[in-house]
């Protein structure tokens, strides 16, 4: 999801609507692996979103697994 899409989703809510959540930025992925390209970051973000488990949550381990998965996929493994 882009920041624009995130803002649009929030804009659909009233200012007093309750919500809960977390979000991660490209810089968070780069702190795990500084060699990631923008395309790899986008792929890792999509992978993390598609493989999200609410019991597991979005955490550093989840992001690391997403990065590892897309890098292995890029190597044809």
N, C-alpha and C positions, 0 to 999 in steps of 0.2 A: 504494500500500500504506500502511496506517496504521501507526503505531508499535505498536499492539496486534498487528496481523498480523505485523509484523516480529519482535516478541518471541516470538510463538507459533512462528514458523518456527525461531528460534534455540533456543527451549526444547525443540524436538524433537531437538536435538543433544546429545551428551554434552559435558561441560565440556572434555574433552581432544580433541574432534574438531577437525581443522584446517579452516579456512575462510579465504576471502579476499573482500573486497568493499568497496564504498563506498556511502554513502547521502547523500542531499541533503535538506535541510529547507526548509520554506516560506520561512524567512528568506533562504535562498540565492537563491530565485527573486525575492524582493523586493529583494535587493541588485542584481539586474539591472534590474528594473522595479518601483519602489516603488508604482506605481499599480495593480498587480494586485489583483483581488478574490480572496477565498478560492476561489470557483468557478473562476476563471481559473487559479489556482495548481494546483488539483486537475486541471483539464483539461490543463495543461502537463505535469504530472507523468505523467499517463496517456499523453499523446502521447510523452513522452520514453521511457517504458517500452516502449510499443508499437513505437517506431521505433528501438530500440536496435540498434546494430551493434557487435559485440564488437571489431571492428578499430578502430572509432572511439572507443568507450568512453563513459562518462558524464563529461563535462567541461563547462567553462563554455560553450564553443561549442555543444555539444549542447543545453544548457539554453536558450541564447539562441534557437536554431532552433525548439525546442519552443514557447517563448513566442511567437515571431513567427508560427508556424503557427496557434496557437489564436487569437491576436488577429486575424489575417487571416480566419480562419474565422468569427469573431464579426462581422466586417464584411461577411460574405457574399462574400468573394473566394476 
